[in-house]
Amino acid sequence: MGIYVKRSGALTTIQDLGREGYQQYGVIQGGAMDPSSARLSNIIVGNDENEGVLELCLLGPKLVFEKDCFIALTGAKAEIKINDIKAPQGRLIYIEKGATLDIGAFQSGVYGYLAIRGGFEIKKVLGSKSTYLRAEAGGFLGRALKVDDYLNIQATQTDKAGFNSLKEMIQAKGFAYSKWSVARSFFYYPQNIEIIRVTKGSQFDWFDEDAKKRFFSNKYQVSSKSDRMGYRLEGEMIKKRDANKELISEPIALGSIQIPNDGQPIVLLADRQTVGGYPKIASVIFADIGKFVQLKPHSFVQFVLINIEDAEKSYIQEISNFKLLKQSLKFI
């Protein structure tokens, strides 16, 4: 038993936290664009944090549930309806067999996540359920969902009082949700100009002081030519100190900001290539990746340089917040 796809949405794929340990063989890591939101949705339903979830982009799907399920929705802000009645994000939802979940156009942000307790019955490829569209690998047949697709859900049980109490709250509407919700600090709703923290890139010293000043003092606009591989930015042109200096291709990390020959920055994301030959002036810190990827095309961003120690503290704080949330949910 599982879920029938009545409307596929703009780009709906199965993603987890990606394929780790294979970049040395030329295999990209992939995974959720906003790993923090994907992790959060799994925590709410009691899954392993790396379980596969549905990643939704800009416009969500319409799904018919053919079995009772516990679900959670996180990430971008969207209008969510179950059987034409509004439902919340950031809460545990119990949805009955036969109910229809309709996720509309996103009001704020780009990527949303739908976790289902137990996860999807999908074969892993190199240890991951993530979909890599360019290679047609992983996920559901290596592609985005289409109308009339059917997703099987893995069997699971729960004897937690907080879960079972929702079943008792079901009325004619066909679903019920928890009175509690996760803190708003776990959600990233972009501002008019988003401030994103970065650390120095591997080739930071390839750029003179004037180029660095322009990079950090000006705002950049997210290009419509952006995708899961990377966000292209438009704004002040940045040139390296020595125009003739070339870089031997080297490994690419999540959030690396390359400066190609046209001087317009590219921020490399989930489906980034494993190696690259453009110099990297900076790198978005992990704690701000979720905030950054929620910026829609034509949104503005400004970068702020921080040191490695502060970047590590931000990462540790995020991990601590997730641990505290998991501990709290054990008592519900």
C-alpha positions in Angstrom: 0.0 0.0 0.0 1.2 3.5 -0.6 0.5 6.8 -2.4 -1.0 7.6 -5.8 0.2 10.7 -7.6 -2.7 12.7 -8.9 -0.7 15.8 -9.7 3.1 15.7 -9.8 4.1 19.2 -9.0 6.8 21.3 -10.7 9.7 19.0 -9.7 9.0 16.3 -7.1 11.8 13.8 -6.4 12.8 11.4 -3.7 15.9 12.7 -1.8 17.8 11.8 1.4 21.1 13.3 2.6 23.0 12.0 -0.4 25.7 9.6 -1.4 28.8 10.0 0.8 32.2 8.5 0.0 31.9 8.2 -3.8 33.2 11.6 -5.1 36.6 10.2 -5.5 35.1 8.0 -8.2 33.3 10.8 -9.9 29.9 10.2 -8.4 28.2 13.3 -7.1 26.8 13.4 -3.5 23.4 14.8 -4.5 20.7 14.6 -1.9 18.3 17.2 -0.5 18.9 20.8 -1.5 18.0 21.9 2.0 19.4 19.1 4.1 18.3 20.7 7.4 14.6 20.8 6.4 14.8 17.3 5.0 16.3 16.1 8.3 13.7 18.0 10.3 10.7 16.4 8.5 12.1 12.9 9.3 12.7 13.8 13.0 9.1 14.9 13.4 7.7 11.6 12.1 10.2 9.5 14.0 12.3 8.3 11.0 16.0 8.0 10.8 17.3 11.5 9.8 18.7 10.1 6.5 15.4 8.4 5.4 14.2 9.3 1.9 11.6 12.1 1.7 9.8 13.9 -1.1 11.5 17.1 -2.2 9.1 19.5 -3.6 10.1 22.5 -5.8 8.0 25.7 -6.1 4.7 23.8 -6.7 3.8 20.8 -4.7 2.0 17.6 -5.8 -1.5 16.3 -5.1 -1.3 12.8 -3.5 -4.0 10.2 -2.6 -3.1 8.1 0.4 -4.1 4.4 0.1 -3.1 3.6 3.7 -3.2 5.4 7.1 0.1 7.4 7.5 1.9 9.8 9.8 3.5 12.7 7.8 5.3 16.0 8.3 5.9 18.9 6.0 8.8 21.3 6.3 10.9 23.8 4.3 9.3 26.4 2.0 6.0 28.0 3.1 3.1 26.6 1.1 -0.7 26.3 1.3 -1.4 22.7 2.3 -4.8 21.1 2.2 -6.1 17.7 3.2 -9.5 16.9 1.8 -9.8 20.6 1.0 -9.2 21.6 4.6 -6.1 23.6 5.6 -3.3 21.7 7.3 -0.1 23.0 9.0 3.6 22.6 8.5 6.1 21.7 11.2 3.7 19.3 13.0 3.0 15.6 13.1 -0.1 14.9 11.0 -2.1 11.6 10.9 -3.8 11.1 7.6 -6.4 8.4 7.0 -6.6 6.0 4.1 -8.4 7.6 1.2 -7.5 11.2 2.0 -6.0 13.6 -0.5 -3.1 15.8 0.3 -2.8 18.9 -2.0 0.3 21.1 -1.7 -0.1 24.3 -3.7 2.3 26.9 -5.0 5.0 28.1 -2.5 4.3 31.4 -0.9 7.9 31.8 0.3 11.0 29.7 -0.4 11.8 27.1 -3.1 12.1 23.7 -1.6 9.7 21.8 0.7 9.9 18.3 2.2 7.3 15.7 2.9 8.4 12.8 5.2 6.2 9.7 5.8 6.8 7.5 8.8 8.6 4.4 7.6 9.8 6.0 4.4 9.4 5.0 0.8 10.0 1.4 -0.4 12.8 2.4 -2.8 15.9 0.5 -3.6 19.1 2.3 -2.6 21.8 3.1 -5.2 25.3 3.3 -3.7 23.7 3.5 -0.2 21.2 6.3 -1.0 17.6 6.7 -2.2 18.4 10.2 -3.7 17.4 10.9 -7.2 20.1 12.1 -9.6 18.2 13.4 -12.6 21.0 13.8 -15.0 22.1 10.2 -14.7 18.6 8.9 -14.3 19.7 7.1 -11.2 18.2 6.5 -7.7 14.9 7.6 -6.4 11.7 6.5 -8.3 13.0 5.2 -11.6 15.7 7.8 -11.6 13.3 10.6 -12.4 10.9 13.2 -11.0 7.4 12.0 -10.2 4.7 11.9 -12.9 0.9 11.7 -12.8 -0.3 8.2 -12.1 2.9 7.1 -10.4 2.5 4.9 -7.3 4.9 5.0 -4.4 5.0 2.1 -1.9 5.5 2.9 1.8 7.6 0.8 4.1 5.7 -0.9 6.9 6.4 0.5 10.3 4.8 0.4 13.8 4.6 2.8 16.6 3.4 2.5 20.2 4.2 6.1 21.2 1.3 7.7 23.0 1.7 11.0 21.0 1.3 9.2 17.7 -1.6 7.0 18.8 -3.5 9.9 20.4 -3.8 11.5 16.9 -5.8 8.5 15.7 -8.3 9.2 18.4 -8.7 12.8 17.2 -9.8 11.8 13.7 -13.2 13.1 12.7 -15.0 13.4 9.4 -12.2 15.6 7.9 -9.9 12.6 7.6 -6.8 13.8 9.4 -5.5 15.2 12.7 -2.4 17.0 13.7 -0.4 17.5 16.9 -1.0 20.4 19.2 2.7 20.9 19.4 4.9 22.3 16.6 8.6 22.7 16.0 10.1 26.2 16.7 9.9 28.7 13.8 13.7 29.0 14.0 13.8 25.7 12.1 12.2 27.3 9.1 13.9 29.8 6.6 11.5 32.3 5.0 13.7 34.6 2.9 13.9 38.3 3.4 14.1 40.9 0.6 17.9 40.8 0.9 19.2 37.7 2.6 22.5 37.9 4.5 24.5 34.7 4.0 27.6 33.8 5.9 30.7 32.5 4.1 34.3 31.5 4.9 37.3 32.1 2.7 37.6 29.9 -0.4 40.6 27.9 -1.4 41.7 30.6 -3.8 40.7 33.6 -1.7 44.2 35.1 -2.2 43.8 35.0 -6.0 41.7 38.1 -5.7 43.0 41.5 -4.8 41.5 43.8 -2.1 39.4 45.7 -4.5 37.7 42.5 -5.9 37.1 41.2 -2.3 35.6 44.6 -1.3 33.2 44.5 -4.2 32.2 40.9 -3.5 31.3 41.6 0.1 29.9 45.1 -0.2 27.5 44.5 -3.0 24.3 42.5 -3.3 23.8 39.8 -5.9 20.7 38.6 -7.6 19.8 34.9 -8.0 19.6 34.1 -11.7 16.7 32.3 -13.3 19.4 30.0 -14.8 19.9 28.3 -11.4 19.2 24.7 -10.6 20.1 21.8 -8.3 23.7 21.9 -9.5 24.3 25.5 -8.6 22.8 29.0 -8.3 24.2 31.5 -10.7 24.4 35.1 -9.4 24.3 38.4 -11.2 25.9 41.6 -10.0 29.3 43.1 -9.6 31.9 41.4 -11.8 34.8 39.8 -9.9 38.1 39.2 -11.5 41.1 37.3 -10.2 44.4 39.2 -9.6 46.2 37.4 -12.5 44.0 36.9 -15.5 46.4 34.3 -17.0 46.7 32.2 -13.8 44.9 28.8 -14.3 43.7 26.4 -11.6 44.2 22.6 -11.8 40.9 21.0 -11.2 40.3 20.1 -7.6 37.5 18.7 -5.4 34.4 20.8 -4.9 32.6 21.2 -1.5 29.0 22.0 -0.9 28.5 25.8 -0.9 31.7 26.6 -2.8 31.5 29.9 -4.7 33.3 29.8 -8.0 34.3 32.8 -10.0 34.2 31.8 -13.7 35.8 33.8 -16.6 32.7 36.1 -16.9 33.2 37.3 -13.2 29.7 36.3 -12.1 29.7 34.0 -9.0 28.2 30.5 -9.0 27.3 28.8 -5.7 27.6 25.1 -6.1 24.9 23.0 -4.4 23.6 19.4 -4.0 24.1 18.2 -7.6 27.5 20.0 -8.0 30.3 18.3 -10.0 32.9 16.4 -8.1 35.8 18.6 -9.3 36.2 22.0 -10.9 38.8 24.3 -12.3 37.4 27.8 -11.5 38.9 29.6 -8.5 36.7 29.7 -5.3 36.6 33.0 -3.5 34.4 31.8 -0.6 32.1 29.0 0.6 28.7 29.3 2.1 28.8 27.8 5.6 26.7 24.6 6.1 24.4 26.3 8.7 23.3 28.8 6.0 22.9 26.4 3.0 19.2 25.8 3.8 18.6 29.6 4.0 20.4 30.2 0.7 18.7 27.5 -1.4 15.3 28.9 -0.4 16.0 32.1 -2.4 13.8 32.3 -5.5 15.2 33.6 -8.8 15.5 37.4 -8.8 15.9 37.4 -5.0 18.9 39.3 -3.6 21.8 38.0 -1.4 24.7 39.7 0.3 27.7 37.7 1.7 29.4 38.3 5.0 32.8 36.8 5.8 33.2 34.9 9.1 36.1 32.7 10.4 36.2 28.9 10.5 35.7 28.8 14.2 32.4 30.7 14.0 31.3 28.5 11.1 32.0 25.4 13.2 30.1 26.9 16.2 27.1 27.5 13.9 27.2 23.9 12.7 27.5 22.5 16.2 24.6 24.7 17.3 22.4 23.3 14.5 23.3 19.7 15.4 22.6 20.5 19.1 19.2 21.9 18.2 18.2 18.7 16.3 19.4 16.6 19.2 17.3 18.6 21.7 14.3 18.3 19.4 14.7 14.5 19.1 15.0 14.3 22.9 11.9 16.4 23.4 9.8 14.2 21.0 10.7 11.1 22.9 8.4 12.3 25.7 5.4 13.0 23.5 
